Amino acid sequence: MMEKHNPFCTLVLITTPKLAKRAVGMFQKNAVQVQFEWNAVGTASSEMIDVLGLGTPDKNILLSILPSEFADEILKKLKKILRLGTIDSGIAFTLTLSGASKFVVRMMERQEQNTCKQAEGKDRVGMSDTKYSLIAAVINQGYSENVMEAARTAGAGGGTVVPSRCIGDEQAMGFLGVRLQDEKDMVFIVAENENKLKIMQAIGEKCGMHSEAKGIVVSLPIDHVIGFENAE
């Protein structure tokens, strides 16, 4: 594993299924490999349908690992092609990659040699730096609405729900007095840093380990984001 300076990042796009197909086409044209794709849904109630500026509850999440310098250029292309920040578009952001296996590093270095020349001499446009965080709440399935109710009272604009499954150590969790439910929901919320702690505390108070939701909440710093400010 490689833990030191790593010039790569993780790019995440949350958008509608239709625009996700356009994004994949753009990625392929620019030699960007889409490592993962998930189907997701917007938060449940009708007033929460406008998730991160999106007008439909059906979402796709695309994730790629790519050179940081090239990621800036891809973000700008996504903003232009998908019109991120407008109604029914989506949001894209990058997260710091602190480590990677040797295989991933070699693959990304090859991509960097082939593609990063496109980004030389170009300025960053329309991106916000280190002003936002990604809040991730893992709760028992069926409690995503409770998470969003709590988050909205603290200023959150919306979230995206991804069904998941717990594969934790039952013996270790049982020692802590925690009974695991296999079926989980992951709720992702992009929030301004100044509201991050309030949102996390609100979720923890309503949906923490003391509740039936058995929630765990973490946050990650976002390097750059597009499509968020204009969607509020």
Phi, psi and omega per residue, in radians:
M1 nan 2.622 -3.117
M2 -1.985 2.120 -3.021
E3 -1.999 -0.257 -3.069
K4 -1.430 -2.807 -3.063
H5 -0.889 2.206 -3.104
N6 -2.310 1.978 -3.064
P7 -1.407 0.503 -3.118
F8 -2.074 2.819 3.128
C9 -2.529 2.979 3.068
T10 -1.826 2.192 3.105
L11 -1.809 2.233 -3.128
V12 -2.087 2.264 3.062
L13 -2.107 2.204 3.048
I14 -2.027 2.055 -3.053
T15 -2.728 -3.070 3.129
T16 -1.353 2.740 3.124
P17 -0.970 -0.677 -3.130
K18 -1.121 -0.811 -3.135
L19 -1.271 -0.462 3.089
A20 -1.082 -0.671 3.102
K21 -1.110 -0.704 3.091
R22 -1.130 -0.670 3.134
A23 -1.136 -0.746 3.123
V24 -1.051 -0.717 3.091
G25 -1.072 -0.715 3.104
M26 -1.161 -0.712 3.106
F27 -1.038 -0.813 -3.127
Q28 -1.093 -0.713 3.128
K29 -1.090 -0.551 -3.107
N30 -1.785 0.281 3.068
A31 1.079 0.579 3.075
V32 -1.714 2.208 -3.129
Q33 -1.553 2.200 3.063
V34 -1.523 1.871 -3.074
Q35 -1.324 -0.637 -3.069
F36 -2.466 2.601 3.027
E37 -2.495 2.337 3.125
W38 -2.206 2.614 2.918
N39 -1.570 2.426 -3.115
A40 -2.500 3.067 3.116
V41 -2.345 2.736 3.056
G42 -1.360 2.976 3.131
T43 -1.096 2.675 -2.741
A44 -1.195 -0.910 -2.936
S45 -1.249 2.774 -3.048
S46 -1.061 -0.616 -3.125
E47 -1.297 -0.183 3.129
M48 -1.809 0.118 -3.089
I49 -1.073 -0.558 -3.112
D50 -1.342 1.330 -3.026
V51 -1.572 2.088 -3.140
L52 0.893 0.597 3.127
G53 1.497 0.203 -3.099
L54 -1.798 2.417 -3.044
G55 -1.682 0.142 3.132
T56 -2.324 2.554 -3.126
P57 -1.290 -0.302 -3.132
D58 -1.439 2.233 -3.094
K59 -2.302 2.726 2.915
N60 -2.139 2.472 3.064
I61 -2.023 2.147 3.083
L62 -1.916 2.408 3.141
L63 -2.315 2.291 3.106
S64 -2.377 2.574 2.990
I65 -1.866 2.190 -3.055
L66 -2.681 2.891 3.124
P67 -1.012 2.402 -3.081
S68 -1.014 -0.742 -3.111
E69 -1.114 -0.699 3.129
F70 -1.242 -0.531 3.139
A71 -1.070 -0.659 3.108
D72 -1.014 -0.756 -3.126
E73 -1.192 -0.686 3.121
I74 -1.131 -0.680 3.092
L75 -1.042 -0.751 3.132
K76 -1.133 -0.673 3.123
K77 -1.191 -0.672 3.090
L78 -1.091 -0.730 3.141
K79 -1.073 -0.690 -3.109
K80 -1.302 -0.824 -3.041
I81 -1.277 -0.722 -3.095
L82 -1.671 -0.092 -3.100
R83 0.954 0.854 -3.117
L84 -1.042 2.398 -3.102
G85 1.834 -0.232 3.077
T86 -1.702 2.958 -3.131
I87 -1.058 2.449 3.129
D88 1.089 0.565 3.095
S89 -1.945 -1.570 -3.133
G90 2.763 -2.827 -3.113
I91 -2.539 2.537 3.084
A92 -2.369 2.499 3.131
F93 -2.697 2.857 3.108
T94 -2.054 2.566 3.118
L95 -2.116 2.531 3.128
T96 -1.123 2.347 3.080
L97 -1.824 1.904 -3.037
S98 -1.567 -0.217 3.133
G99 -2.854 2.796 3.139
A100 -2.818 2.692 3.080
S101 -1.256 2.816 -3.111
K102 -1.048 -0.616 3.137
F103 -1.098 -0.796 3.139
V104 -1.102 -0.747 -3.137
V105 -1.073 -0.786 3.136
R106 -1.100 -0.726 -3.140
M107 -1.115 -0.749 -3.128
M108 -1.226 -0.616 3.096
E109 -1.126 -0.659 3.094
R110 -1.147 -0.751 3.107
Q111 -1.117 -0.672 -3.129
E112 -1.092 -0.712 3.138
Q113 -1.132 -0.618 -3.057
N114 -1.478 -0.429 -2.953
T115 -2.144 -0.442 -2.982
C116 -1.206 -0.229 3.071
K117 -1.080 -0.435 3.135
Q118 -1.138 -0.438 -3.050
A119 -1.656 -0.077 -3.080
E120 -1.149 2.332 3.051
G121 1.333 0.216 -3.111
K122 -1.946 2.413 -3.105
D123 -1.525 2.768 3.040
R124 -1.348 2.326 -3.114
V125 -2.261 2.323 2.989
G126 1.194 0.466 3.130
M127 -2.121 2.516 3.130
S128 -1.797 2.313 -3.072
D129 -1.749 2.232 2.985
T130 0.807 0.574 3.102
K131 -1.779 -0.250 -3.040
Y132 -2.191 2.792 3.069
S133 -2.321 2.697 3.040
L134 -1.747 2.044 3.086
I135 -1.688 2.253 3.127
A136 -2.130 2.130 3.100
A137 -1.997 2.211 3.084
V138 -1.886 2.050 -3.065
I139 -2.355 2.883 3.039
N140 -1.044 2.516 -3.090
Q141 -1.042 2.385 3.121
G142 1.779 -0.020 -3.104
Y143 -2.002 0.246 -3.137
S144 -1.114 -0.602 3.114
E145 -1.113 -0.691 3.105
N146 -1.106 -0.690 3.106
V147 -1.066 -0.800 -3.084
M148 -1.233 -0.593 3.070
E149 -1.069 -0.768 3.124
A150 -1.172 -0.750 -3.093
A151 -1.132 -0.672 -3.120
R152 -1.188 -0.553 3.095
T153 -1.136 -0.361 -3.138
A154 -1.779 0.119 3.040
G155 1.863 0.081 3.122
A156 -1.237 2.537 -3.127
G157 -1.588 -0.475 -3.089
G158 2.959 3.081 -3.116
G159 -2.682 2.992 3.096
T160 -2.174 2.326 -3.062
V161 -1.859 2.264 3.098
V162 -2.109 2.041 3.069
P163 -1.087 2.464 -3.130
S164 -2.597 -3.087 -3.097
R165 -2.435 2.361 -3.117
C166 -1.387 2.341 3.061
I167 -2.218 0.587 -3.098
G168 -1.291 2.988 3.112
D169 -1.393 1.817 -3.055
E170 -1.100 -0.645 -3.124
Q171 -1.147 -0.751 -3.135
A172 -1.171 -0.749 -3.137
M173 -1.189 -0.601 3.097
G174 -1.134 -0.593 3.089
F175 -1.092 -0.547 3.122
L176 -1.504 0.024 3.122
G177 1.435 0.390 -3.091
V178 -1.941 2.223 3.071
R179 -1.751 2.085 -3.049
L180 -1.464 2.426 2.957
Q181 -1.862 2.229 -3.026
D182 -1.052 -0.813 -3.058
E183 -1.388 2.161 -3.088
K184 -2.216 2.842 2.933
D185 -2.107 2.458 2.994
M186 -1.931 2.171 -3.129
V187 -1.916 2.114 3.141
F188 -1.853 2.268 -3.128
I189 -2.297 2.219 3.019
V190 -1.656 2.195 -3.060
A191 -2.442 2.702 3.033
E192 -1.180 2.552 -3.090
N193 -1.005 -0.599 -3.098
E194 -1.180 -0.370 3.117
N195 -1.780 -0.133 -3.001
K196 -0.990 -0.909 -3.064
L197 -1.101 -0.730 3.132
K198 -1.084 -0.724 -3.130
I199 -1.158 -0.779 -3.134
M200 -1.114 -0.711 3.126
Q201 -1.148 -0.712 3.141
A202 -1.108 -0.728 3.103
I203 -1.134 -0.768 -3.126
G204 -1.089 -0.674 -3.125
E205 -1.177 -0.633 -3.091
K206 -1.635 -0.574 -2.991
C207 -2.250 0.441 -3.125
G208 -1.314 -2.973 -3.080
M209 -1.136 -0.327 3.128
H210 -1.352 -0.271 -3.059
S211 -1.709 3.040 3.071
E212 -1.178 -0.382 3.128
A213 -1.241 -0.460 -3.140
K214 0.888 0.905 -3.009
G215 -1.494 2.561 2.994
I216 -2.146 2.297 -3.066
V217 -2.160 2.289 3.071
V218 -2.343 2.934 3.078
S219 -2.420 2.661 3.120
L220 -2.285 2.433 3.111
P221 -1.262 2.388 3.078
I222 -1.684 2.287 3.122
D223 -1.257 -1.021 -3.117
H224 -2.426 2.597 3.138
V225 -2.493 2.492 3.024
I226 -2.312 2.590 3.091
G227 1.563 0.109 -3.100
F228 -1.751 -0.869 -3.047
E229 -1.048 -0.785 -3.072
N230 -1.324 -0.208 -3.093
A231 -1.587 -0.115 -3.094
E232 -1.320 nan nan
